[in-house]
Amino acid sequence: MTLKECKKEEKADREFQKKFKFEGSINVLTQMMVDPAATEKRGGGKNLPLRRGEILDVIQFTNQEQILCRNSQRRCKSAGAEALSAA
């Protein structure tokens, strides 16, 4: 990984921590896959856009309906728990 990519990741992590008031380091708990039968969602605000079959890194289980996730573009937002299944 180049220095530029490393700095970009660090900046994204800082923005995530500020936006979600997340303290400490970002640790991936598990990975989950978006249900292939689920409808695709655009996202927006604090919701992550979901694509069928996409693998998401789970950062925190916030409540029964929402999970804090990170996608392959390192965007961190909430995702609906009903659309995810264990990978």
MOUR-V238055 format. One record per backbone hydrogen bond with DSSP energy under -1.0 kcal/mol. CO is the residue of the C=O (numbers start at 1). NH is the residue of the N-H. Records with the same first field share a line. If there is no record, write none. Layout:
BEGIN
CO=NH  NH
END
This chain:
BEGIN
2=6
3=7
4=8
5=9
6=10
7=11
8=12
9=13
10=14
11=15
12=16
13=17
14=18
15=19
16=20
17=22
30=58
31=87
32=56
33=85
34=53
35=38
41=50
44=47
46=78
47=44
50=41
51=54
54=34
56=32
57=70
58=29
60=68
65=81
66=63
67=79
68=59  60
69=77
70=57
71=74
75=71
77=69
78=48
79=67
81=84
83=35
85=33
END
